[in-house]
Amino acid sequence: MKRWIRFLACTLSFAAAAAFFGGCAGGNDPGKDDGKLDMSKFPLYNEEYETMSYTKEDYENKMSQPYWLGNVMYNELVLPIQYENGEAYANLLYKPLKVVQVMDQTLGKVYTEGVDYTVDAENGRLVIPEGSSIPLLNEKTITGTTIEEVTEAAPEGYNYAGSLSEGVVVPPDLSSYVLWDFGMGPYVYTESSFFYGRYLSVTYAYDVQELPSDVFAEYDVTMLNGLRTKLENGEDISLAVIGDSITEGCSSTGDNLHVDPYTPGYASQLKTELERVYGVNVTLTNSAKGGTMSEYPLTGEGSTKLQNALDAVPDLCIIAYGMNDATADVSPVRYKSNIEEIMLRVKVASPDCCFILVNSFPCNKLDTRADGKFESYLQQLERIAADHNDGTVTVVDMLKVGNYFLESKYYSEISSSNNNHPNDFMHRVYAMNIMSVICDYKK
């Protein structure tokens, strides 16, 4: 039984699970038309993948390109786990046709095939043999059912600061972790290198027929035309982003943690990718603030942050709230009202502004406070977009993407805090998914 089934079983209803399966690899094969593979759907396909080599320049140029438009995954982050049955391995999203490079999280150390790992292509994993120099994470650190199990399995060098039941909410420093428990068992919450320091960064080629059919955002020629016209005409644009800690860049090694490999948060990546693709200058105004909800820009300190975005007179405004709204039990109606009011104020300052509304990727499923909220928020965002039938407002759903990844990953493999902050890879996927609705990579 796949891990994601064990992990999600407590929170997914049968109907939701059925809907989820419909969007995954068990659906229609991507790019197929009457059983034939339509390669025009994969403009980033590398036909020479069998002989390709990893270069830093290639990675940096392709960091924020939608990987699902091609057949090469750059720097997927995976956790090598030591299991109780004695096996040690790290699961990949797809079965590798060729593993190009395996590095540590910093991208500073290269591991050797046959010594540090072997490739189990059939099961889509890297097997870690005895004697490997790859550090392993004990399975119980993630799957432990008691505080004692988790703390005993934790790697050395990280201080257990207490549990939620003891009144300890936030880790006191970057070498600490706490345990939260909302009735489904304890799980680690940390801002330290507890998880991200043990990631492997894997670059490999895969069969595009493994890709899901309707998980990622798609380019729509009828949307965001005002913005796209400016970009295609070579005009510089103003980009404003408004949101919570995810949009601020929390847990990215570049904008927040300031450690190797210094991967920027998704907003910074969007600026860079737009400039790379269109050859224009993008002025980024990041008005996001960690720990905030959708009402934040409308009151007090938040109004100052919002004013910064208004003063930028944005051509594109990205609004991304939901993570904290969900855990604080903000009603869907109130959430919708807040988003609409933010948009209204932006439109007063910049009447021709286009909007991308982002539904949050999921928090740890063991945090039951958010049950069902993200789905409800998505419905509200889609209603807002439907009310604006002029092509200026579109929605990007990161919830569907996050849940898709949890089919083959632990939550700590997409969130280095293991609670609600995307890791470097997930920040990249945020940027990729948003770029998918802006840019036609087939051109």
Secondary structure, DSSP 8 states (H G I E B T S, - for coil): --HHHHHHTTT--HHHHHHHHHTSTTSS-TTEETTEE-GGG-TT--TTGGG----HHHHHHHTTS-GGGSSEEEEEEE--EE-TTS-EEEE-SS-EEEEEEEEETTS--B--BTTTBEEETTTTEEE--TT-SS--EETHHHH-SSHHHHHHHS-TT-EEEEEGGGT--S-SSTTEEEEE-SSS--EEEESSHHHHTT-EEEEEEE-GGGS-SSSS----TTSSHHHHHHHHTT--EEEEEEESHHHHTTT-IIIII--TT----HHHHHHHHHHHHH---EEEEE---TT--TTGGGSHHHHHHHHHHHHT--SEEEEE--HHHHHTT--HHHHHHHHHHHHHHHHHH-TT-EEEEEE-----TT-GGGTTHHHHHHHHHHHHHHH-TTS-EEEEEHHHHHHHHTTTS-GGGT-TTSSS---HHHHHHHHHHHHHHH--TT-
